[in-house]
Amino acid sequence: VGFRQYNNKLALTVKDNGHGFDLAEKGIFQRSGGGVAGMIERVRMSGGKWQIESGAGRGTRISVSWECV
């Protein structure tokens, strides 16, 4: 887990070396039991931007950033 401020932005990064998942798999965000889908919705509601990188067997990295005004 990392949290930093740079160039008028706040950035949060969470990564693991777990099993990962296929981002192209249809419905992956709806089936997440609210975890990923809920997190994305909260980021959107707070004005942030998100990015998820993952793949089978290579873990997951979730990055979120917010502009500071």
Secondary structure, 3 states (H helix, E strand, C coil): CEEEEECCEEEEEEEECCCCCCCCCCCCCCCCCCHHHHHHHHHHHCCCEEEEEECCCCCEEEEEEEECC
